[in-house]
Amino acid sequence: MPANSNKMWQGRLGGSSADEVDVFNSSISFDYVLYEEDITGSIAHARMLGKQQIISKEDEHSIVEGLQGILMDIKNGDLEFDPTAEDIHMFIEAELTDRIGNAGKKLHTGRSRNDQVALDLRMYTKKQIAEIKTQLLQFEKVILDKAQSHIHTIMPGYTHLQIAQPVTFAHHILAYGQMISRDIKRLDEVIEHTDVMPLGNGALAGTTYPFDRQFVADQLGFEKVTANSLDGVSDRDFVMDTVYALSMIMMHLSRLSEEVIVWCSQEFQFIELNDAFATGSSIMPQKKNPDVAELVRGKTGRAYGNLQTLLTMMKGLPLAYNKDMQEDKEALFDSIHTVKIALSAMIPMIDTMEVKADRMRDAASKGFINATDCADYLTKKGVPFREAYGVIGLLVQTCIKKAITLEEVPLETYQSLHYLFEEDIYEAIDLDNCVNKRNIEGGPSPKAVMQQMEQLNTQLNIDPKHLL
């Protein structure tokens, strides 16, 4: 009999399926990554079947030992995946039956691939989120370390990529620390949605066997079981939640990458990338390109595309399971892989980059970055802000015509524009004072920055001694 006519689901179908259908229908080429989850879930299922006396204890032990042997052989490289298998679930079950005989055929009792794959995917997603969270925590440590080293490093703050007001590099990099902190919280929320055990939902209507679903949930470390069998097998919200959260991570990494690309340009020279995280040119020997940052920026589109794929795939599906949902895996797997490799490259790149404090301060001294502080000087003496704003606008025009900075304007020129200007105006527009006086919560002053660092440490439940 042809191999493709001996399907476990053959049932009412006669003859063999077309080779083209077998190729189109197969998912083993990508869902093989679920092998550990599939085996672990099957072991828990077998133990439950034995506990509930649905199968004999002898069969239970035979199944569990057979599955453990398969898992060990795959990990050791002694068992290769069969590329002609339909999917990882059928491959494992067929291998088990070959090894232990008829007892292997009892494993699928009361179970459908619908709830089986939902279980595997939830287990896999939980594990991957935990690994990405660990990476994000590492990134947060790097950011906090950079901030600690540059609490007093003044740099320009920008809006519209135009010099706006003075901040510190610590303040700037901690903005990304806040983004990462939100990413971690977002992943925690995804875990909550994912941490629901679907086995026992069957194909869509549960099972007539006396399953102990909570036993399986406890065996596999799930918080609870699904409440509705139709929803349990057809819910992929947790996949879309995950890919959305990963898209947000990539968006944050892309924004930081854009800054890195700008900062290491000849025009800015705010940072110098370690040679290990830059590349050269095939024709221009002087080049040092920020390819890591550019790739992160480019790969962000993959995550966005995967999210759109999933949303489109699910938008018109009736209950319960539909084969369309096989498309969930490649999108999820790709987004997880993309985020993990992006973080693995970004973390050491930021950790090893050199921050050029002198260049940052020099840039901050230009572009009338202290103009707002100059206006605030008058406002604090009772001048309405809009009137003060107009005065400083005229003052900046004067500076531009004379090619001087606000610090270089003679006091008599200040006083010719408003009588309330006094000698202490120069203290008010000093860059260090401009930063230090912004001591409001969330501001760039050293005290405010330290509070932000402490907040991040608290949010992340990390002892500051391990970070700074």
C-alpha positions in Angstrom: 0.0 0.0 0.0 1.4 3.5 -0.8 2.7 5.3 2.2 0.4 8.2 1.7 -2.7 6.0 1.8 -1.9 4.8 5.4 -2.9 8.0 7.2 -4.0 7.8 10.9 -7.0 9.9 9.8 -7.7 7.7 6.8 -11.2 6.7 8.1 -13.9 7.1 5.5 -11.5 8.2 2.7 -10.7 5.6 0.1 -7.5 5.3 -1.9 -4.5 7.6 -1.4 -4.3 11.4 -1.2 -2.5 13.2 -4.1 1.2 13.7 -3.6 0.6 17.4 -4.2 -1.9 17.5 -1.3 0.5 15.7 1.0 3.1 18.3 0.3 0.7 21.2 0.7 -0.9 19.7 3.8 2.3 18.9 5.6 3.7 21.1 8.4 6.6 18.9 9.7 9.1 21.3 8.0 8.3 23.9 10.6 6.3 22.5 13.5 9.1 20.0 14.3 10.2 22.6 16.8 7.3 21.6 19.0 8.7 18.1 19.5 9.5 18.6 23.2 6.2 20.2 24.0 4.4 17.5 22.1 6.1 14.7 23.9 5.8 16.4 27.3 2.1 17.0 26.8 1.6 13.4 25.6 3.4 12.1 28.7 1.0 14.1 30.9 -2.0 12.8 28.9 -0.8 9.2 29.2 -0.4 9.5 33.0 -3.9 11.0 33.3 -5.3 8.1 31.2 -3.7 5.7 33.5 -4.7 7.6 36.7 -8.3 7.6 35.5 -8.1 3.9 34.6 -8.9 4.7 31.0 -5.9 2.6 30.0 -4.0 0.1 32.1 -1.0 1.0 34.2 1.1 -1.3 32.1 0.2 0.6 29.0 0.7 3.9 30.7 4.2 3.0 31.8 5.0 1.6 28.3 3.8 4.8 26.6 5.7 7.1 29.0 8.9 5.2 28.7 8.6 5.1 24.9 8.0 8.8 24.8 10.9 9.5 27.1 13.1 7.4 24.8 12.0 9.3 21.7 12.7 12.6 23.4 16.2 11.5 24.4 16.9 10.2 21.0 15.8 13.4 19.3 17.9 15.6 21.6 20.9 13.3 21.2 20.6 13.4 17.4 19.9 9.7 17.2 16.4 10.2 15.7 15.8 12.4 12.7 12.5 13.9 11.7 10.8 12.2 8.8 10.2 14.9 6.1 7.4 12.9 4.7 5.4 12.9 8.0 2.4 15.1 8.0 3.2 16.9 11.2 5.2 16.5 14.4 2.2 15.0 16.2 1.8 12.2 13.7 5.5 11.6 13.6 5.8 11.2 17.3 2.8 8.9 17.5 3.9 6.8 14.6 7.4 6.4 16.1 5.9 5.5 19.5 3.7 2.8 17.9 6.7 1.4 16.0 8.6 1.1 19.2 6.1 -0.2 21.7 3.4 -1.7 19.5 -0.4 -1.6 20.2 0.0 0.4 23.5 1.2 3.3 21.4 -2.2 3.3 19.6 -3.9 4.0 22.9 -2.1 7.3 23.5 -4.6 9.3 21.4 -7.6 8.1 23.4 -10.0 11.0 24.0 -7.6 13.4 22.3 -7.8 15.3 19.0 -5.0 16.9 17.2 -7.1 20.1 17.6 -6.6 20.2 21.4 -3.2 18.6 21.1 -1.7 21.3 18.9 -3.3 24.0 21.0 -1.6 22.6 24.0 1.8 22.3 22.3 1.6 25.8 21.0 0.7 27.3 24.4 3.5 25.4 26.1 6.0 26.5 23.5 4.8 30.1 23.7 5.1 30.2 27.5 8.7 28.9 27.3 9.7 31.3 24.5 8.2 34.3 26.3 10.2 33.4 29.4 13.4 33.3 27.4 12.7 36.7 25.8 11.9 38.2 29.2 15.3 37.1 30.4 16.9 38.9 27.4 14.9 42.0 28.1 16.0 41.9 31.7 19.6 41.7 30.5 19.0 44.7 28.2 17.5 46.6 31.1 20.7 46.0 33.1 22.8 47.3 30.2 20.7 50.4 29.9 20.8 51.1 33.7 24.6 50.6 33.6 25.0 53.1 30.8 22.7 55.6 32.6 24.7 55.3 35.8 27.9 56.2 33.9 26.4 59.2 32.2 24.2 60.9 34.8 26.0 64.2 34.2 26.7 63.8 30.4 24.7 66.7 28.9 23.4 66.2 25.3 20.8 67.9 23.2 17.2 66.7 23.4 15.4 66.8 20.1 12.0 67.3 18.7 11.5 67.0 14.9 15.2 66.0 15.0 15.9 69.6 15.7 17.8 70.7 18.8 15.2 71.5 21.5 16.3 71.4 25.2 19.3 70.1 27.1 19.0 66.6 28.7 21.5 64.0 29.8 22.5 60.8 28.1 21.3 59.0 31.2 17.9 60.6 30.8 17.8 59.8 27.1 18.8 56.1 27.4 16.4 55.6 30.4 13.5 56.5 28.0 14.3 53.2 26.3 14.5 51.6 29.7 10.9 52.6 30.3 10.0 51.1 26.9 11.6 47.8 27.8 9.9 47.8 31.2 6.6 48.1 29.4 7.6 45.3 27.1 8.2 43.1 30.1 4.8 43.9 31.6 3.2 43.3 28.3 4.7 39.9 28.1 3.5 39.1 31.6 0.0 39.9 30.4 0.4 37.6 27.4 1.6 34.8 29.7 -1.6 35.2 31.7 -3.7 34.7 28.5 -1.5 31.8 27.4 -1.4 30.0 30.7 -4.7 28.0 30.0 -4.6 24.3 29.4 -6.8 23.1 26.4 -6.3 19.4 26.5 -9.6 17.6 27.0 -11.5 19.9 24.6 -11.1 17.1 21.9 -11.9 18.1 18.4 -14.5 20.7 19.6 -17.0 19.0 22.0 -14.8 17.6 24.7 -14.9 13.8 25.4 -17.0 11.1 27.0 -14.0 9.8 28.9 -13.7 10.7 32.6 -10.7 13.0 32.1 -9.1 14.8 35.0 -8.1 18.0 33.1 -6.8 19.8 36.2 -4.4 16.9 36.8 -2.9 17.5 33.3 -2.8 21.2 33.9 -0.9 20.7 37.2 1.5 18.2 35.5 2.3 20.8 32.8 2.4 23.9 35.0 -0.7 25.6 33.7 -2.7 27.9 36.0 -6.1 26.8 34.8 -8.0 24.9 32.1 -10.0 26.3 29.2 -13.7 27.0 30.0 -15.3 26.3 26.7 -14.3 23.4 24.4 -15.2 25.3 21.1 -13.1 28.3 22.2 -10.4 26.1 23.6 -9.5 24.5 20.2 -10.0 27.6 18.1 -8.6 30.3 20.3 -5.4 31.9 18.8 -5.7 35.2 20.7 -2.7 34.3 22.7 -0.7 33.9 19.5 -1.7 37.3 18.2 -1.1 38.8 21.7 2.4 37.4 21.6 3.2 38.6 18.1 1.8 42.0 18.9 4.0 42.2 22.0 6.9 41.1 20.0 6.1 43.8 17.3 6.2 46.4 20.1 9.6 45.1 21.2 10.9 45.4 17.7 9.4 48.9 17.3 11.3 50.0 20.4 14.5 48.3 19.2 14.1 49.9 15.8 13.7 53.4 17.3 16.9 52.9 19.3 18.6 51.5 16.2 17.7 54.7 14.3 19.3 56.8 17.0 22.4 54.7 17.0 22.6 55.0 13.2 22.3 58.8 13.5 24.6 59.1 16.5 27.5 57.3 15.0 27.4 59.3 11.7 30.2 61.7 11.0 27.8 64.6 11.4 26.9 63.7 15.0 29.7 61.5 16.3 27.9 61.1 19.6 28.9 57.4 19.9 31.5 55.0 18.6 30.4 51.4 18.0 32.7 48.6 19.0 34.3 47.2 15.9 32.8 43.8 16.7 29.3 45.3 16.0 30.0 47.2 12.8 31.0 46.2 9.3 33.1 47.7 6.5 32.5 48.4 2.8 33.5 46.1 0.0 34.9 49.1 -2.0 35.3 52.0 0.5 38.1 51.2 3.0 37.2 54.1 5.3 33.7 52.9 6.1 32.4 51.7 9.4 28.8 50.8 9.0 26.1 50.3 11.7 24.7 47.2 10.0 23.5 45.6 13.2 21.2 48.6 13.9 20.1 48.8 10.3 19.2 45.1 10.3 17.2 45.4 13.5 15.4 48.4 11.9 14.7 46.4 8.7 13.6 43.2 10.5 11.0 45.1 12.4 8.9 44.9 9.3 8.9 41.0 9.5 7.2 41.2 13.0 4.6 43.7 11.7 3.9 41.4 8.7 3.5 38.4 10.9 0.9 40.2 13.0 -1.0 41.2 9.9 -0.9 37.6 8.7 -2.4 36.3 11.9 -5.1 38.9 12.1 -6.1 38.4 8.5 -6.0 34.6 8.9 -8.4 34.6 11.9 -10.8 37.3 10.8 -13.4 35.2 9.0 -13.0 31.7 10.6 -16.2 30.1 11.9 -16.0 27.9 15.0 -14.3 25.6 15.7 -10.9 24.5 14.2 -10.1 25.2 10.5 -7.0 24.2 8.6 -6.3 27.9 8.0 -5.0 27.9 11.6 -2.0 25.9 10.6 -0.6 29.2 9.4 -0.3 30.5 12.9 3.0 28.7 13.6 5.3 30.1 11.0 4.3 33.6 11.8 4.7 33.0 15.6 8.0 31.1 15.2 9.4 33.8 12.9 8.5 36.7 15.2 10.0 34.9 18.2 13.2 34.1 16.3 13.5 37.7 15.0 13.1 39.2 18.4 15.6 36.8 20.0 18.3 37.4 17.4 17.7 41.1 17.4 18.1 41.3 21.2 21.2 39.0 21.1 22.9 41.5 18.8 21.5 44.8 20.3 22.4 44.0 24.0 26.2 43.7 23.5 26.2 46.5 20.9 24.8 49.0 23.3 26.8 47.6 26.2 30.1 48.1 24.3 29.5 51.3 22.5 31.5 54.4 23.5 29.6 57.5 24.5 31.4 60.6 23.4 30.4 63.0 26.2 32.5 66.0 24.8 30.8 65.8 21.4 27.4 65.6 23.0 28.1 68.7 25.2 29.5 70.6 22.3 26.3 69.9 20.3 24.2 71.0 23.3 26.0 74.3 23.4 24.7 75.2 20.0 21.3 75.8 18.5 20.0 78.0 21.3 19.1 75.0 23.3 18.7 77.1 26.5 16.2 79.5 24.9 13.3 78.1 26.9 15.2 78.6 30.1 15.9 82.2 29.0 12.1 82.7 28.6 11.5 81.0 32.0 13.9 83.5 33.6 11.5 86.4 32.7 8.4 84.4 33.5 9.6 83.7 37.0 10.0 87.5 37.4 6.3 88.0 36.6 6.4 88.4 32.8 3.6 86.5 31.0 5.1 83.5 29.2 3.9 84.5 25.8 5.4 88.0 26.2 8.7 86.4 27.4 8.5 84.0 24.5 8.4 86.9 22.0 11.3 88.7 23.7 13.5 85.6 23.5 12.5 85.1 19.8 13.8 88.6 19.0 16.9 87.8 21.1 17.6 84.6 19.0 17.1 86.6 15.8 19.8 89.0 17.0 22.1 86.1 17.9 21.7 84.5 14.4 22.5 87.8 12.7 25.7 88.3 14.9 26.6 84.5 14.8 26.8 84.4 18.6 25.2 82.2 21.3 22.9 83.3 24.1 25.8 83.0 26.5 27.8 85.5 24.4 25.1 88.2 24.3 26.2 91.3 26.2 24.0 92.2 29.2 23.2 95.6 27.7 21.6 93.8 24.7 19.5 91.7 27.1 18.4 94.8 28.9 17.6 96.6 25.7 15.0 93.9 25.0 13.6 93.8 28.6 14.5 95.8 31.7 14.1 92.7 34.0 17.3 91.1 32.7 20.1 91.2 35.2 23.6 89.7 35.6 22.1 86.4 36.9 20.7 85.6 33.4 24.0 83.9 32.6 23.6 81.6 35.5 20.1 80.8 34.4 21.1 79.8 30.9 24.2 77.8 32.0 23.7 74.3 30.5 24.4 72.5 33.8 21.9 74.7 35.6 19.4 74.2 32.8 19.6 70.5 33.4 19.9 70.5 37.2 16.9 72.8 37.7 14.7 70.3 35.8 14.3 68.4 39.0 10.7 67.5 38.5 9.7 63.8 38.6 10.7 62.3 35.3 13.1 65.1 34.4 16.7 65.0 33.3 18.4 66.3 36.6 20.7 63.9 38.3 18.3 63.5 41.2 15.4 62.8 39.0 17.4 60.4 36.9 18.4 58.5 40.0 14.7 58.2 40.9 13.9 56.8 37.5 16.7 54.2 37.9 15.4 53.2 41.3 11.9 52.9 39.8 13.1 50.6 37.1 15.0 48.5 39.6 11.8 48.2 41.7 9.6 47.4 38.7 12.0 44.7 37.6 12.4 43.3 41.1 16.1 43.4 40.7 18.6 44.3 43.5 20.3 47.5 42.4 23.6 46.0 43.5 23.3 43.5 40.6 22.8 46.3 38.1 25.0 49.3 39.0 
